[in-house]
């Protein structure tokens, strides 16, 4: 049996190339683990830190918003309080007073109201009047004429103190419609409105009426013929005058005189 010699170059197995990167020693593996571990920990910690910073930022923003809203509330002007509703119980009443003293009695009541501090229960006192024209001499004048002499219209809250004040004022009678333990009724609203509208309005009374008639004997009291007497021959109401026949130098002479210039002898 013939044995062929082995070719050391052909039969010898080829060496396998080993990469140093694939060769891992235990120490190298431990080093690799050590190098990798911090990286993993940093990867795990990074999101936690970012979330913590984000939460702190959100808290700071919320705190800033709260402070801004509080500052805005402090700077905002305070709304004015709604005014309290005042209940007015004043009504209009009629009071009987001494005729001819209406103005002085009104002043006395108003003065006592101030002294006794009753302004809250007192409104006003009205003397119903109208304006009329009258002849005084040769001039036409405007005069205030009382609609209801001897009466006052008072606007007040009726109570015991006001009743006592009026009754204790000189010249005052009593409230119309009232009595012992009986309060007076207030004036109807329609009547009050009518009187307030008529207050102080001009009234056309027309020409003044004469108290003299044709044929009356009269005496002149003013003017050139003062002291002379004569007979009324004509009443001229449109002029407010009379035609009187006087005897001058023994002869009858008709003279025109105004009402106020003559009177009964």
C-alpha positions in Angstrom: 0.0 0.0 0.0 1.4 3.2 -1.1 1.0 6.2 1.1 1.0 9.6 -0.5 2.9 12.1 1.4 0.8 15.0 2.6 1.3 18.4 1.1 1.9 20.7 4.0 0.7 23.6 1.9 -2.4 22.1 0.4 -3.6 19.7 3.2 -3.0 22.1 6.1 -6.2 23.8 7.1 -6.4 27.5 6.4 -6.2 29.7 9.4 -9.4 31.5 10.3 -9.2 35.2 10.6 -10.4 36.3 14.0 -11.6 39.9 14.4 -10.4 41.6 17.5 -13.9 43.2 17.7 -15.6 39.9 18.1 -13.1 38.7 20.7 -14.5 39.7 24.0 -12.6 39.0 27.2 -14.4 38.9 30.5 -12.7 42.1 31.5 -13.7 43.7 28.3 -17.2 42.5 28.7 -17.4 44.0 32.2 -15.9 47.2 30.9 -18.5 47.3 28.2 -21.3 46.7 30.7 -19.9 49.4 32.9 -19.7 51.8 30.0 -23.2 50.9 28.9 -24.8 51.1 32.3 -24.3 54.9 32.8 -25.7 55.5 29.4 -28.8 53.5 30.2 -29.2 55.4 33.5 -28.8 58.8 31.8 -31.4 57.7 29.2 -33.8 56.8 32.0 -33.1 60.0 34.0 -33.3 62.5 31.1 -37.1 62.3 30.7 -37.6 62.5 34.5 -35.5 65.7 34.7 -37.3 67.2 31.7 -40.7 66.4 33.2 -39.6 67.9 36.5 -38.5 71.1 34.8 -41.8 71.2 32.9 -43.8 70.8 36.0 -41.9 73.5 37.8 -42.4 75.8 34.8 -46.1 75.1 34.8 -46.3 75.8 38.5 -44.5 79.1 38.0 -46.8 80.1 35.2 -49.9 79.3 37.3 -48.5 81.3 40.2 -47.8 84.2 37.8 -51.3 84.0 36.4 -52.8 84.0 40.0 -50.7 87.0 40.9 -51.8 88.8 37.7 -55.4 88.1 38.3 -55.2 89.2 41.9 -53.4 92.4 40.8 -56.1 93.0 38.2 -58.8 92.5 40.8 -57.1 95.0 43.1 -56.6 97.5 40.3 -60.2 97.2 39.0 -62.4 100.1 40.2 -65.0 99.1 42.8 -68.5 99.1 41.5 -70.7 101.7 43.2 -73.2 100.4 45.6 -76.8 100.6 44.5 -78.6 103.5 46.2 -81.0 102.5 48.9 -84.7 102.7 47.9 -86.3 105.6 49.9 -90.0 105.1 50.6 -91.9 108.4 50.4 -95.1 108.2 52.4 -96.0 111.9 51.9 -99.5 112.8 50.8 -101.4 116.0 50.2 -103.8 117.2 52.9 -106.0 120.3 53.4 -105.7 122.3 56.5 -108.1 125.0 57.8 -106.4 128.2 58.9 -107.3 131.7 59.8 -108.4 133.6 56.7 -106.0 136.5 55.7 -103.0 134.9 57.6 -102.2 132.1 55.1 -98.7 133.5 54.4 -97.6 134.1 58.0 -99.0 130.7 59.1 -97.1 129.0 56.4 -93.8 130.7 57.5 -94.5 129.8 61.1 -95.0 126.1 60.3 -91.9 125.9 58.1 -89.9 127.5 60.9 -91.1 125.1 63.5 -90.4 122.1 61.2 -86.7 123.1 61.1 -86.5 123.7 64.8 -87.9 120.3 65.6 -85.9 118.5 62.8 -89.0 117.1 61.1 -87.8 117.8 57.5 -88.0 114.1 56.6 -91.7 114.0 57.3 -92.4 117.4 55.7 -92.6 118.4 52.1 -94.1 121.8 51.3 -97.1 124.1 51.9 -99.0 125.5 49.0 -101.5 128.4 49.0 -103.7 127.9 45.9 -103.7 131.2 43.9 -104.5 132.4 40.5 -103.3 135.6 38.7 -105.8 138.2 37.7 -105.5 141.7 36.3 -107.0 144.7 38.1 -107.1 148.4 37.4 -105.4 150.6 39.9 -105.7 154.2 38.9 -104.8 154.4 35.3 -102.6 151.3 35.4 -103.5 147.6 35.0 -101.7 145.5 37.5 -101.5 141.7 38.0 -102.6 140.4 41.4 -102.5 137.0 43.0 -106.0 136.0 44.2 -106.5 133.1 46.6 -108.6 130.3 45.2 -109.6 129.0 48.7 -109.1 131.7 51.3 -108.6 130.2 54.8 -107.1 126.9 53.5 -103.7 125.5 52.9 -102.5 122.5 50.9 -99.8 120.6 52.8 -97.5 117.8 51.5 -96.3 115.7 54.4 -96.2 112.3 56.1 -99.1 112.3 58.6 -98.1 111.2 62.1 -98.6 112.3 65.7 -95.6 114.7 65.7 -96.8 116.5 62.6 -100.4 116.6 63.9 -99.1 118.1 67.2 -97.0 120.7 65.4 -99.9 122.0 63.3 -102.3 122.1 66.2 -99.8 124.0 68.4 -99.2 126.6 65.7 -101.2 129.8 66.1 -104.0 130.4 63.6 -104.2 126.7 62.5 -107.6 125.0 62.8 -107.4 121.3 61.9 -106.9 118.9 59.1 -110.0 118.7 56.9 -111.8 115.4 57.3 -109.9 114.4 60.4 -111.2 114.1 63.9 -110.6 112.7 67.3 -108.6 109.4 66.8 -109.4 109.7 63.1 -106.7 110.5 60.6 -107.6 112.9 57.8 -108.1 111.5 54.3 -105.4 112.6 51.7 -106.5 114.5 48.7 -107.3 112.4 45.6 -104.4 112.3 43.1 -106.6 113.7 40.3 -107.6 116.8 42.3 -104.0 117.4 43.4 -102.8 117.2 39.8 -105.5 119.7 38.7 -104.6 122.2 41.4 -100.9 122.0 40.7 -101.5 122.7 37.0 -103.7 125.7 37.8 -101.3 127.1 40.4 -100.3 130.6 39.4 -101.9 130.6 36.0 -103.2 133.8 34.5 -107.0 134.0 34.5 -108.8 136.2 32.1 -111.5 137.8 34.2 -112.7 140.1 31.4 -113.6 143.7 32.0 -114.3 144.6 35.7 -117.9 144.6 36.7 -119.4 147.8 38.0 -121.1 148.1 41.3 -122.9 151.2 40.0 -126.1 151.2 38.0 -127.6 153.8 35.8 -129.3 156.6 37.9 -127.2 156.1 40.9 -125.9 159.2 42.8 -122.2 159.1 43.1 -119.4 161.4 44.4 -116.1 161.9 42.7 -113.2 161.1 45.0 -110.2 161.6 42.7 -109.1 163.8 39.9 -110.0 167.3 38.8 -113.7 167.0 39.9 -113.0 165.5 43.3 -115.7 166.4 45.8 -118.4 167.0 43.2 -121.5 164.8 43.0 -123.5 163.7 40.0 -125.8 161.1 38.5 -124.7 158.0 36.6 -126.0 158.3 33.1 -124.2 155.3 31.5 -122.2 152.3 32.6 -119.4 151.5 30.1 -118.3 148.0 31.2 -115.9 147.5 28.2 -113.9 150.5 29.4 -114.4 150.0 33.1 -115.8 153.5 33.4 -119.0 155.5 34.0 -120.5 158.6 32.4 -121.5 160.9 35.2 -123.4 164.1 34.8 -121.9 166.9 36.9 -123.2 170.4 37.4 -120.4 172.8 36.5 -121.1 176.6 36.6 -124.8 175.8 36.8 -124.8 173.7 33.7 -125.0 169.9 33.4 -121.7 168.5 32.0 -121.2 164.7 31.2 -117.9 163.5 32.5 -116.3 160.1 31.9 -114.8 158.6 35.1 -113.3 155.2 35.9 -114.9 153.0 38.5 -112.2 153.6 41.1 -112.6 157.4 40.8 -116.1 157.5 42.2 -118.0 156.1 45.2 -121.3 156.4 46.8 -121.8 159.7 48.8 
